[in-house]
Amino acid sequence: MNVVLKKILAMVTGSMLLAIGINLFLIPYSVLDGGVIGIALIAKYLWGAKVGLTFILCSIPILILAWFQFRHFFFSSFPGMLISSYFIDLFSHLSFKLLTQLHILPIVSSFIGGIIMGVGFGIMLRNNISTGGTDLLAKFIADRLSVNVGFTIFILDGIIITLGGLLFSPRTFFLSILTITVGGIATGICCYRKGGGAHEVPAP
């Protein structure tokens, strides 16, 4: 398959899975994800803001940073961010029309949502596509402070999840922890390549 076509299919498929996971399984129970999507979800729960649009607006400062500091990361992240944001808002009706018929428990919904989103992220990362967000910010901080980038991402996500727990409820906090944990495992499995270990995200 043509490399460009493969990337486009991966971007669209991954973005649709993110949109389904967020709208159908996270939003109905006020569950958060990590990163900039988590910030966009907080804005959704507090003020009814559109998640996809807020995701773009919150990503602008990070993308500006990428343009000047990590130009390669900018070009690998910008298309993924736009397509993901588009599908997230396009599928926003899912949480209102479908979940009422499914009657899923909050913990089960968070678990399923985490898996679906993790697979979506994994499909994109496996094809060297990123949605940008706090991963880039974490790299910038890690480079400046000489700390591990994985640890930095963990701290940033922890701050966002904790803020959500303080603003909403302990249930939001614990369900969000479950979602990002399961999602991280699913992403890792999708990015695994036999004989080569986990697939590496292209370095800026």
VOTI-398878 format. One line per field, with one value per residue (C-alpha): residue number from 1; x, y negated, z negated. Coordinates in nm, 2 decimals, always signed. Layout:
! residues N
nr	c(NUM,...) $
u	c(X,...) $
v	c(Y,...) $
w	c(Z,...) $
END
This chain:
! residues 204
nr	c(1,2,3,4,5,6,7,8,9,10,11,12,13,14,15,16,17,18,19,20,21,22,23,24,25,26,27,28,29,30,31,32,33,34,35,36,37,38,39,40,41,42,43,44,45,46,47,48,49,50,51,52,53,54,55,56,57,58,59,60,61,62,63,64,65,66,67,68,69,70,71,72,73,74,75,76,77,78,79,80,81,82,83,84,85,86,87,88,89,90,91,92,93,94,95,96,97,98,99,100,101,102,103,104,105,106,107,108,109,110,111,112,113,114,115,116,117,118,119,120,121,122,123,124,125,126,127,128,129,130,131,132,133,134,135,136,137,138,139,140,141,142,143,144,145,146,147,148,149,150,151,152,153,154,155,156,157,158,159,160,161,162,163,164,165,166,167,168,169,170,171,172,173,174,175,176,177,178,179,180,181,182,183,184,185,186,187,188,189,190,191,192,193,194,195,196,197,198,199,200,201,202,203,204) $
u	c(+0.00,+0.12,+0.28,+0.08,-0.25,-0.15,-0.09,-0.42,-0.61,-0.43,-0.50,-0.87,-0.92,-0.73,-0.91,-1.25,-1.16,-1.06,-1.39,-1.59,-1.40,-1.44,-1.80,-1.96,-1.77,-1.60,-1.82,-2.14,-1.97,-1.75,-1.43,-1.11,-0.82,-0.46,-0.29,-0.46,-0.77,-0.81,-0.80,-1.06,-1.28,-1.27,-1.38,-1.66,-1.78,-1.76,-1.88,-2.02,-1.73,-1.67,-1.40,-1.24,-1.23,-1.10,-0.83,-0.72,-0.72,-0.53,-0.27,-0.19,+0.08,+0.24,+0.23,+0.40,+0.67,+0.70,+0.74,+1.04,+1.19,+1.09,+0.99,+0.97,+0.73,+0.51,+0.46,+0.40,+0.14,-0.05,-0.25,-0.33,-0.45,-0.68,-0.84,-0.88,-1.05,-1.28,-1.40,-1.43,-1.68,-1.85,-1.92,-2.03,-2.39,-2.30,-2.30,-2.66,-2.82,-2.65,-2.55,-2.90,-2.98,-2.67,-2.69,-2.32,-2.18,-1.93,-1.63,-1.70,-1.75,-1.42,-1.25,-1.39,-1.33,-0.96,-0.91,-1.07,-0.88,-0.56,-0.60,-0.67,-0.35,-0.16,-0.27,-0.15,+0.18,+0.25,+0.24,+0.45,+0.14,+0.09,-0.18,+0.08,-0.04,+0.14,+0.38,+0.57,+0.54,+0.68,+0.97,+1.05,+1.04,+1.24,+1.51,+1.53,+1.54,+1.73,+1.46,+1.30,+1.03,+0.81,+0.82,+0.73,+0.43,+0.32,+0.34,+0.15,-0.13,-0.14,-0.19,-0.48,-0.65,-0.61,-0.75,-1.05,-1.10,-1.09,-1.34,-1.58,-1.57,-1.35,-1.53,-1.41,-1.05,-1.05,-1.24,-1.00,-0.70,-0.85,-0.90,-0.54,-0.39,-0.59,-0.54,-0.16,-0.15,-0.36,-0.14,+0.17,+0.03,-0.07,+0.27,+0.46,+0.64,+0.75,+1.13,+1.17,+0.99,+0.78,+0.75,+0.93,+0.76,+0.96,+1.19,+1.17) $
v	c(+0.00,-0.35,-0.50,-0.83,-0.64,-0.42,-0.72,-0.88,-0.57,-0.53,-0.90,-0.87,-0.53,-0.65,-0.98,-0.80,-0.57,-0.86,-1.03,-0.73,-0.66,-1.02,-1.09,-0.76,-0.63,-0.92,-1.23,-1.07,-1.01,-1.32,-1.11,-1.27,-1.17,-1.30,-1.58,-1.86,-1.64,-1.62,-2.00,-2.02,-1.78,-1.99,-2.29,-2.07,-1.97,-2.32,-2.54,-2.31,-2.39,-2.18,-1.93,-1.93,-2.31,-2.35,-2.09,-2.30,-2.63,-2.48,-2.32,-2.65,-2.76,-2.41,-2.41,-2.75,-2.61,-2.31,-2.54,-2.71,-2.43,-2.10,-2.16,-1.79,-1.73,-2.01,-1.86,-1.51,-1.65,-1.92,-1.70,-1.45,-1.72,-1.87,-1.54,-1.42,-1.74,-1.73,-1.38,-1.45,-1.73,-1.54,-1.25,-1.46,-1.34,-0.98,-1.04,-1.16,-0.92,-0.59,-0.56,-0.59,-0.26,-0.08,-0.13,-0.07,-0.11,-0.40,-0.18,+0.04,-0.26,-0.41,-0.08,-0.04,-0.41,-0.37,-0.07,-0.23,-0.55,-0.36,-0.16,-0.48,-0.65,-0.33,-0.30,-0.66,-0.63,-0.30,-0.50,-0.79,-1.02,-1.22,-1.46,-1.67,-1.81,-1.77,-1.51,-1.80,-2.02,-1.74,-1.70,-2.07,-2.07,-1.75,-1.89,-2.21,-2.04,-1.73,-1.49,-1.18,-1.27,-0.98,-1.10,-1.45,-1.33,-1.13,-1.44,-1.66,-1.40,-1.36,-1.73,-1.74,-1.43,-1.56,-1.90,-1.72,-1.53,-1.85,-2.03,-1.74,-1.44,-1.16,-0.93,-1.14,-1.11,-0.73,-0.66,-0.89,-0.71,-0.38,-0.52,-0.65,-0.33,-0.10,-0.34,-0.34,+0.04,+0.06,-0.20,-0.01,+0.32,+0.15,+0.00,+0.32,+0.47,+0.83,+0.85,+0.48,+0.41,+0.10,-0.13,-0.46,-0.79,-1.00,-1.23,-1.60) $
w	c(+0.00,+0.08,-0.23,-0.21,-0.17,-0.47,-0.68,-0.58,-0.66,-1.00,-1.08,-1.00,-1.17,-1.48,-1.50,-1.47,-1.75,-1.97,-1.89,-1.98,-2.30,-2.42,-2.32,-2.39,-2.69,-2.87,-2.84,-2.97,-3.31,-3.32,-3.28,-3.18,-2.96,-3.01,-2.81,-2.62,-2.55,-2.93,-2.95,-2.66,-2.85,-3.17,-2.96,-2.82,-3.17,-3.31,-3.03,-2.76,-2.52,-2.21,-2.29,-1.94,-1.91,-2.26,-2.18,-1.89,-2.08,-2.37,-2.13,-1.96,-2.21,-2.20,-1.82,-1.81,-2.04,-1.80,-1.50,-1.66,-1.86,-1.71,-1.35,-1.26,-1.54,-1.42,-1.07,-1.22,-1.47,-1.30,-1.06,-1.33,-1.57,-1.31,-1.19,-1.55,-1.66,-1.36,-1.43,-1.81,-1.74,-1.45,-1.67,-1.97,-1.93,-2.02,-2.39,-2.38,-2.13,-2.20,-2.57,-2.70,-2.53,-2.65,-3.03,-3.09,-3.44,-3.48,-3.56,-3.25,-3.03,-3.15,-3.08,-2.73,-2.65,-2.76,-2.54,-2.23,-2.27,-2.34,-2.02,-1.83,-1.96,-1.90,-1.53,-1.47,-1.66,-1.48,-1.16,-1.29,-1.34,-1.66,-1.79,-1.96,-2.29,-2.62,-2.48,-2.31,-2.61,-2.83,-2.59,-2.60,-2.99,-3.01,-2.78,-2.98,-3.32,-3.22,-3.35,-3.20,-2.94,-3.04,-3.40,-3.28,-3.09,-3.39,-3.61,-3.36,-3.31,-3.69,-3.74,-3.49,-3.63,-3.99,-3.89,-3.74,-4.06,-4.26,-4.03,-3.99,-4.22,-4.35,-4.11,-3.82,-3.95,-3.99,-3.66,-3.48,-3.63,-3.51,-3.16,-3.11,-3.26,-3.03,-2.74,-2.79,-2.79,-2.48,-2.30,-2.40,-2.26,-1.93,-1.89,-1.96,-1.66,-1.67,-1.68,-1.73,-2.06,-2.09,-1.80,-1.86,-1.81,-1.57,-1.76,-1.68) $
END
